[in-house]
Amino acid sequence: MEPTFSIAEISKRTGLSYDTIRYYEKIGLLPPVKRKENGQKEYDKLHLDRFVFITHLKRTNMPLKEIERYMTLASARNYESCYSVLHEHKRWRK
């Protein structure tokens, strides 16, 4: 069985606040999150990996709109366009 994480565990592992985690969910940076019987959100490894990746992109000063674009393309498995987003961002930073 795949491990699951609470919002507290995601926050501790990523350094993101609860509010930031919820905001990233709200704007669609993550796939839908399941809920336990008690109503608590239950994040899986994919969610954790995405949060970590988002924090890496944020450290490069990539705007959230571009991160949203990247995540949408990644979800659609449009990897060439994902590469283009990263390449554009790299050029923009120079």
Buried (B, 14 or more C-beta within 10 A) or exposed (E): EEEBBEBEEBBEEBEBEEEBBEEBBEEEBBEEBEEEEEEEBBBBEEBBEBBBBBBEBBEEEBEBEBBBBBBBBBEEEBEEBBEBBBEEBEEEEE
